[in-house]
Amino acid sequence: MSKVALIFTGGTIAMKVDKELHGAIPSLSPNEIIGALSGIDEFQNLEVYDFSRKPSPSITPRDMKEIADVVEDFLKRDDILGAVIIHGTDVLEETAFYMNSVIKSKKPVVLTGSMKNASELGYDGLTNLVSSVKVCLSFYSIGKGTLVVMNDTINSATEVTKTHTMSLDTFKSVEFGPLGIIDHGEVIYYRDVTHHEVYDFKNQVNDDTYLFKVYAGMDGHFIDYLMSRGAKGIVLESLGRGNVPPMMLDSINKAIEKGIHVVLVSRCYSGRVLDTYAYVGGGKDLTNRGCILGGNFNGQKARILLMLAISNNYSHKKIANLFKL
């Protein structure tokens, strides 16, 4: 009989308010959460894996690697239709993008969580979990890569980001809109993924890839510090179309000379970077120096992609081509 694997990593979905601490803490076990779904036919064939009970900020790329290994093991089984990863929302999009980048199976992989804890009115955890299982069971979810399902909305891991600190509708594909919805238990897709690349990555990571935001008047001190820490890759959330203050350039040059891959994305919410401007510190000036344009990836996704590429020993040219896809 076909099953859906549920991989619990923790997050708000498993939290309640502690009266002494006056805040939400991990409280519910996976079985306590699943118990609330008893009696619903579609949820009689769930296989639960208790990976961790971590709040989202505690999830690391090493955890993502291990989660991907668990998912791959489940998806190799003939009796598993797909996998749902229950996750805190703070870094959910990064874990989703990691899964999308390393998992080769066409079976559905869905990430979900909860914006409200189980002590709050309007607790959305169970609804999100139910909708995610339904998406996994849908034939139309096959081959769409990793998906994020929250608030009865389906988004692609390559496009989605968390846009609001508290709204139930926080996960959005800002440029392209959702792939589809879950309406009265029915999974409905309106469009396909804009691009779903199948990378040839092995599931391995390094801890030497960094990300920071560029601001007015910034100099190269952060880059100098990261060089001293042995950085292998740096993602800059640059200004506008892909530009930086000229005071950063000496440090960028030194980083590139050391073989550090420097990728440019924009700190804007949407739109791609492009080497439009040839002034000192402009995108054309930066690509001439050896910086890589990061397309329309946001900073956190670009870091995951660069991290995986470096860990898989991609050349500078191959990394540059990777971000053009």
WOCORUR-V406109 format. One record per residue. N is the residue number from 1. PHI is phi as a letter, one per 30 degrees, with the letter a starting at -180 (999 if undefined). NEAR is the number of other ideal C-beta (glycine too) atoms within 10 Angstrom. Layout:
n->N phi->PHI near->NEAR
n->N phi->PHI near->NEAR
This chain:
n->1 phi->999 near->5
n->2 phi->d near->10
n->3 phi->b near->17
n->4 phi->c near->24
n->5 phi->d near->24
n->6 phi->c near->24
n->7 phi->c near->22
n->8 phi->c near->23
n->9 phi->c near->29
n->10 phi->j near->22
n->11 phi->j near->27
n->12 phi->d near->24
n->13 phi->e near->27
n->14 phi->c near->27
n->15 phi->c near->24
n->16 phi->b near->16
n->17 phi->d near->14
n->18 phi->d near->13
n->19 phi->d near->8
n->20 phi->d near->5
n->21 phi->d near->8
n->22 phi->h near->7
n->23 phi->a near->10
n->24 phi->d near->18
n->25 phi->b near->12
n->26 phi->e near->18
n->27 phi->b near->15
n->28 phi->c near->19
n->29 phi->d near->14
n->30 phi->e near->20
n->31 phi->d near->10
n->32 phi->d near->11
n->33 phi->d near->20
n->34 phi->d near->17
n->35 phi->e near->10
n->36 phi->d near->15
n->37 phi->c near->15
n->38 phi->d near->8
n->39 phi->j near->7
n->40 phi->c near->10
n->41 phi->e near->6
n->42 phi->d near->14
n->43 phi->c near->17
n->44 phi->d near->11
n->45 phi->b near->15
n->46 phi->c near->17
n->47 phi->c near->14
n->48 phi->c near->14
n->49 phi->b near->18
n->50 phi->c near->13
n->51 phi->d near->18
n->52 phi->a near->17
n->53 phi->b near->17
n->54 phi->c near->17
n->55 phi->d near->19
n->56 phi->e near->19
n->57 phi->d near->9
n->58 phi->d near->15
n->59 phi->d near->23
n->60 phi->c near->13
n->61 phi->e near->21
n->62 phi->d near->10
n->63 phi->d near->19
n->64 phi->e near->27
n->65 phi->e near->16
n->66 phi->d near->15
n->67 phi->d near->24
n->68 phi->d near->23
n->69 phi->d near->13
n->70 phi->d near->16
n->71 phi->d near->27
n->72 phi->e near->17
n->73 phi->d near->13
n->74 phi->d near->23
n->75 phi->d near->19
n->76 phi->d near->10
n->77 phi->d near->12
n->78 phi->d near->6
n->79 phi->d near->11
n->80 phi->c near->20
n->81 phi->d near->22
n->82 phi->a near->26
n->83 phi->b near->30
n->84 phi->c near->26
n->85 phi->c near->28
n->86 phi->c near->27
n->87 phi->b near->32
n->88 phi->d near->23
n->89 phi->d near->22
n->90 phi->d near->17
n->91 phi->c near->22
n->92 phi->e near->27
n->93 phi->d near->24
n->94 phi->d near->22
n->95 phi->d near->25
n->96 phi->d near->29
n->97 phi->d near->30
n->98 phi->e near->28
n->99 phi->e near->24
n->100 phi->d near->27
n->101 phi->d near->24
n->102 phi->c near->24
n->103 phi->d near->22
n->104 phi->c near->11
n->105 phi->d near->16
n->106 phi->d near->14
n->107 phi->d near->20
n->108 phi->d near->26
n->109 phi->b near->28
n->110 phi->b near->28
n->111 phi->c near->31
n->112 phi->b near->30
n->113 phi->a near->27
n->114 phi->a near->26
n->115 phi->d near->24
n->116 phi->c near->17
n->117 phi->d near->22
n->118 phi->d near->20
n->119 phi->d near->13
n->120 phi->c near->16
n->121 phi->d near->5
n->122 phi->i near->8
n->123 phi->e near->17
n->124 phi->c near->21
n->125 phi->d near->24
n->126 phi->d near->15
n->127 phi->d near->17
n->128 phi->d near->28
n->129 phi->d near->25
n->130 phi->e near->20
n->131 phi->d near->25
n->132 phi->d near->28
n->133 phi->d near->24
n->134 phi->d near->20
n->135 phi->d near->26
n->136 phi->d near->27
n->137 phi->d near->16
n->138 phi->d near->20
n->139 phi->e near->8
n->140 phi->d near->15
n->141 phi->d near->25
n->142 phi->d near->13
n->143 phi->i near->12
n->144 phi->c near->23
n->145 phi->i near->23
n->146 phi->d near->27
n->147 phi->c near->27
n->148 phi->c near->34
n->149 phi->c near->31
n->150 phi->b near->26
n->151 phi->h near->19
n->152 phi->h near->21
n->153 phi->b near->21
n->154 phi->c near->28
n->155 phi->b near->24
n->156 phi->d near->24
n->157 phi->d near->26
n->158 phi->d near->23
n->159 phi->c near->24
n->160 phi->d near->29
n->161 phi->b near->21
n->162 phi->d near->20
n->163 phi->c near->13
n->164 phi->b near->11
n->165 phi->d near->9
n->166 phi->b near->7
n->167 phi->d near->12
n->168 phi->d near->17
n->169 phi->c near->12
n->170 phi->d near->17
n->171 phi->d near->27
n->172 phi->b near->22
n->173 phi->c near->21
n->174 phi->d near->14
n->175 phi->d near->13
n->176 phi->c near->17
n->177 phi->i near->13
n->178 phi->d near->21
n->179 phi->d near->27
n->180 phi->a near->24
n->181 phi->b near->16
n->182 phi->c near->21
n->183 phi->b near->10
n->184 phi->h near->6
n->185 phi->i near->10
n->186 phi->c near->10
n->187 phi->d near->20
n->188 phi->b near->13
n->189 phi->c near->15
n->190 phi->c near->10
n->191 phi->a near->11
n->192 phi->c near->13
n->193 phi->d near->20
n->194 phi->d near->13
n->195 phi->a near->11
n->196 phi->b near->14
n->197 phi->d near->13
n->198 phi->c near->11
n->199 phi->d near->17
n->200 phi->c near->9
n->201 phi->d near->20
n->202 phi->d near->10
n->203 phi->d near->21
n->204 phi->b near->13
n->205 phi->b near->22
n->206 phi->b near->14
n->207 phi->c near->12
n->208 phi->c near->16
n->209 phi->c near->26
n->210 phi->b near->20
n->211 phi->b near->19
n->212 phi->a near->15
n->213 phi->c near->13
n->214 phi->d near->19
n->215 phi->b near->11
n->216 phi->e near->6
n->217 phi->i near->6
n->218 phi->d near->17
n->219 phi->c near->14
n->220 phi->c near->19
n->221 phi->d near->11
n->222 phi->d near->17
n->223 phi->d near->25
n->224 phi->e near->14
n->225 phi->d near->12
n->226 phi->d near->20
n->227 phi->d near->17
n->228 phi->d near->8
n->229 phi->d near->9
n->230 phi->i near->10
n->231 phi->e near->18
n->232 phi->c near->18
n->233 phi->a near->25
n->234 phi->b near->26
n->235 phi->c near->28
n->236 phi->c near->29
n->237 phi->d near->21
n->238 phi->d near->27
n->239 phi->d near->22
n->240 phi->h near->15
n->241 phi->d near->18
n->242 phi->k near->26
n->243 phi->b near->23
n->244 phi->b near->24
n->245 phi->d near->17
n->246 phi->d near->13
n->247 phi->d near->13
n->248 phi->d near->21
n->249 phi->d near->18
n->250 phi->e near->13
n->251 phi->d near->20
n->252 phi->d near->23
n->253 phi->e near->15
n->254 phi->d near->14
n->255 phi->d near->24
n->256 phi->d near->18
n->257 phi->d near->11
n->258 phi->d near->11
n->259 phi->i near->8
n->260 phi->d near->23
n->261 phi->d near->23
n->262 phi->c near->24
n->263 phi->c near->28
n->264 phi->c near->29
n->265 phi->b near->26
n->266 phi->c near->26
n->267 phi->d near->14
n->268 phi->d near->16
n->269 phi->d near->11
n->270 phi->b near->12
n->271 phi->j near->13
n->272 phi->c near->16
n->273 phi->d near->30
n->274 phi->a near->15
n->275 phi->d near->18
n->276 phi->d near->12
n->277 phi->c near->16
n->278 phi->c near->11
n->279 phi->d near->10
n->280 phi->d near->12
n->281 phi->j near->18
n->282 phi->d near->20
n->283 phi->e near->25
n->284 phi->d near->15
n->285 phi->e near->19
n->286 phi->d near->27
n->287 phi->d near->18
n->288 phi->d near->11
n->289 phi->d near->14
n->290 phi->j near->16
n->291 phi->d near->25
n->292 phi->c near->26
n->293 phi->d near->21
n->294 phi->c near->29
n->295 phi->i near->20
n->296 phi->c near->20
n->297 phi->d near->23
n->298 phi->d near->24
n->299 phi->d near->19
n->300 phi->d near->17
n->301 phi->d near->26
n->302 phi->d near->26
n->303 phi->d near->25
n->304 phi->d near->26
n->305 phi->d near->28
n->306 phi->d near->28
n->307 phi->e near->25
n->308 phi->d near->26
n->309 phi->d near->24
n->310 phi->d near->18
n->311 phi->d near->21
n->312 phi->c near->18
n->313 phi->i near->9
n->314 phi->d near->19
n->315 phi->d near->10
n->316 phi->e near->15
n->317 phi->d near->9
n->318 phi->d near->11
n->319 phi->d near->18
n->320 phi->d near->19
n->321 phi->d near->12
n->322 phi->d near->20
n->323 phi->d near->21
n->324 phi->d near->9
n->325 phi->d near->9
